[in-house]
C-alpha cells in the first residue's frame, strides 16, 4: 500500500476514528520513545547496580583469599616458632617431628607442610617424611625465610615438586583441557602444574640465627573450600531457579582449577578455560575485567582480576560472577510493569479519547442525520446540542437555518394554498364578471334597441291616442262606442307605459350621489311599502345593521331598487309570508350587503339565468323590466345583485354595494334622439 | 300671425300620420295649421310664412329637430317651439330648453295636453319679451 493510498484511506475514515487514530499515533510515538529510553535506563541502572555488586563481591572474595593467606602465614610463623622444631634442627634428631608436623598440617587444613634446614635442604616433609634432603633454597619463599622473612603468596608449583609431596597432589593438579568455546588458542592438551597459596617462616635458633625454614601451602587445584567459602559468605548460597546466584572461580593461568560453576551435568566445571576476551584483558594486560560473560552454561555478570605470585607475575585469575538471569528478570519485570502501566495509561487515555472524540463527533453525526432528514424534506426537526463551542454555534446556526427554511417552506405551502384559493376566488369573480358583462352587453344592446323601438312605436301610439281621444270627444252620447274607444285609449296608454318603462331602462340618467345611510333608505322604502304588504298578509322583518358607514349613492335610484325587490318579494308570496330585510358589512369590510329574503314560491332553476333579462317576466301584468333596471342601477354604482332560491321555500336577493364608489366604466351612454 | 288673424302653427314630423293627428287635435281651435315632413321643408315654409308656434319632432332624418330649433331661434326668435319626441332623455330635453324651446312634450300625448300647451305657447308669444318661458 503506497503512502498516498494510506493517506486517501485515512481521509475516508469517519471523523471519530480519524481523531482517535491521530491521538493514538501521537501517543504511540511518545510512548515508544519513552518506553525505549525508559527500558534502556532501567537496563543500565539494573546492570550497573549488578556490576557494582559484583565488583564489591570480588573485593569480598579477595578478602577471603587474603584472610586465608594471612591465616596460613600466621600459622606457619607460629608453628615455626615451636621449640620442638628448633630442638630437632638443633640436635639433628627428628624423632616424631614428621608426625607432629603432619598433625599440624591436617589441623590447619594445608596440603603441604615442610621443614628445611638453614641451607634450605628439606629436613622433613610432613606428607612424605621418606623423601627429604632435596634443596629448596631456590624457592623464593624458602629464600626469603632464610633471610628472616616470612612471606605469603600464590605460587605455581611444578609437577615435580608436587610429586615429591605426593602422587595425590600431582593428580589433583593434573587437568586435561576440556574444549571450551571462545577460549584462546593454547598449546598442549593438559596442565600438570598446580597453583598453591603458600607461606614460609624462618625457624630461629637460640642465638637468633636462622636454623631452618618452615613452609606450607594449600593447593587450589580441585580444592573447593575457598571458592565455596566465598560463595557462602558473599552469596549465602542463594539459588535462582536451580542455579547458584553467585559463582567463584580460581584460574591457574586461563584454566579453571577450582570453581563452583557447574557444567550441564551438574559437575564443577573444572578443566575448562576462560574466554579469549578475558584472557586478553586480565592475563595479558593485567587489568581487571568487568562485564557480561557467558560462563559455561549461562550468562553472568562477572568480575575478573589477575592473581600475581610473590614476584608480581600474573599466574591466575580470581573470578566472581553473578547469574544475570535474576537481574534480567528483575529488569524484565520492571520493564513489564513499566509497559503495563504505560499500556494501562494508553488504554485509559484511549477510553478518554474515545469519549472526547465521541463528544466531539456525536453532534456532527446528529447534524449529518438532521441534514439527511432535511434533504428528505422533513424540516420540523431541531438539533438538541448544547454548548458554546464551534459545534454548539454550528448547531445554533443550523437550527436557525432549518427554522428559517421551515418557516419559508410553510410560507410557501401557505402561499400555494392561498394562491389556490385566490385562483379559485378570481376564477369565480371572473366568471361572475363575465356573466355580468354578458348581462351588461345584453342590456346595452337592448338599451339601444329599446330607444329605437320606443321611438318608432311612440309615433303610431301618438296617432292612435290622439285620434281615439278625438273620437271620444265626438261620441259623448254613444255609450257603447265610448266604452270601446276608452278601452283602445287605455290599452294605448298601457303600451305607452311599457315603452316608457323600456325607455327608463334604456335611459341612464346621471347619478346624483350624496353621502347617505343605506339603513335609512331601506327603512324608508320598507315604511312606504309596509302597508301594502300587510294588506297581502305579509310581515316585513327588519334586521338592520344600524351603524353602517355612510356611502356615496343616488338615494332615489337605490330606493327604486329596494322598492322593486320588496315588491317582487311580496308578489312571490301570494298567500302571505315573511320578508326579512337585513343589512350588514361584508366579511372583508369592503361592501355593504342588503338581503331581501322571502318565504315565497321560489324561482325555478330554468328561469334563473334569465332573471335579469329585460322583458323577462313571470307576472301577468309585469313589464319584465324591474329587475333589469334594478340590476342596471346597482351595476352603475359598481355593485351586484345575487340570487339564491329554492322552489317552494323562497328566494334571497342580495344587493352588494362597494363602500368605495366605483362607477362602472362600461356604463351605457345616453342616446339623444 | 297671418292676415286672416288666425294664429299660424307649423307641425314638423317625418311621419305624415303624426302630422295629421296633431292637426286633427288642433283643428277645433281654429288655427292656421301647416305641415312639414322634414327640417328642410320646415325651413322653406318658415321663410315664406311667419308662424306663431312650431311643433317639431326631435328625431328626423336630414336636419334634426335640434338643428331646426337652433336655426329658427337665430332667424326668428319670436316663434315659440314645442319639441315632441318618442324618446325623451334628460340630455336632449336640457339641450332643447337651452337653445330656446318653449316646452317639451313626450310622445304619445293626449289631445287635451297638446291643446293646453299650444295655448300656453301662444300666450307666451303674445307676451313677447318672454322669449323663453317655463311650462
Boltz contact constraints between the chains, C-beta under 6 A:
constraints:
  - contact:
      token1: [A, 451]
      token2: [B, 87]
      max_distance: 6.0
  - contact:
      token1: [A, 454]
      token2: [B, 87]
      max_distance: 6.0
  - contact:
      token1: [A, 455]
      token2: [B, 86]
      max_distance: 6.0
  - contact:
      token1: [A, 455]
      token2: [B, 87]
      max_distance: 6.0
  - contact:
      token1: [A, 458]
      token2: [B, 86]
      max_distance: 6.0
  - contact:
      token1: [A, 458]
      token2: [B, 107]
      max_distance: 6.0
  - contact:
      token1: [A, 458]
      token2: [B, 108]
      max_distance: 6.0
  - contact:
      token1: [A, 459]
      token2: [B, 15]
      max_distance: 6.0
  - contact:
      token1: [A, 459]
      token2: [B, 18]
      max_distance: 6.0
  - contact:
      token1: [A, 459]
      token2: [B, 86]
      max_distance: 6.0
  - contact:
      token1: [A, 461]
      token2: [B, 108]
      max_distance: 6.0
  - contact:
      token1: [A, 462]
      token2: [B, 18]
      max_distance: 6.0
  - contact:
      token1: [A, 462]
      token2: [B, 107]
      max_distance: 6.0
  - contact:
      token1: [A, 462]
      token2: [B, 108]
      max_distance: 6.0
  - contact:
      token1: [A, 463]
      token2: [B, 17]
      max_distance: 6.0
  - contact:
      token1: [A, 463]
      token2: [B, 18]
      max_distance: 6.0
  - contact:
      token1: [A, 463]
      token2: [B, 21]
      max_distance: 6.0
  - contact:
      token1: [A, 465]
      token2: [B, 108]
      max_distance: 6.0
  - contact:
      token1: [A, 466]
      token2: [B, 21]
      max_distance: 6.0
  - contact:
      token1: [A, 466]
      token2: [B, 25]
      max_distance: 6.0
  - contact:
      token1: [A, 466]
      token2: [B, 111]
      max_distance: 6.0
  - contact:
      token1: [A, 467]
      token2: [B, 21]
      max_distance: 6.0
  - contact:
      token1: [A, 469]
      token2: [B, 110]
      max_distance: 6.0
  - contact:
      token1: [A, 469]
      token2: [B, 111]
      max_distance: 6.0
  - contact:
      token1: [A, 470]
      token2: [B, 24]
      max_distance: 6.0
  - contact:
      token1: [A, 470]
      token2: [B, 111]
      max_distance: 6.0
  - contact:
      token1: [A, 496]
      token2: [B, 108]
      max_distance: 6.0
  - contact:
      token1: [A, 507]
      token2: [B, 89]
      max_distance: 6.0
  - contact:
      token1: [A, 509]
      token2: [B, 90]
      max_distance: 6.0
  - contact:
      token1: [A, 670]
      token2: [B, 89]
      max_distance: 6.0
  - contact:
      token1: [A, 670]
      token2: [B, 91]
      max_distance: 6.0
  - contact:
      token1: [A, 672]
      token2: [B, 91]
      max_distance: 6.0
  - contact:
      token1: [A, 672]
      token2: [B, 92]
      max_distance: 6.0
  - contact:
      token1: [A, 673]
      token2: [B, 58]
      max_distance: 6.0
  - contact:
      token1: [A, 673]
      token2: [B, 59]
      max_distance: 6.0
  - contact:
      token1: [A, 673]
      token2: [B, 85]
      max_distance: 6.0
  - contact:
      token1: [A, 673]
      token2: [B, 87]
      max_distance: 6.0
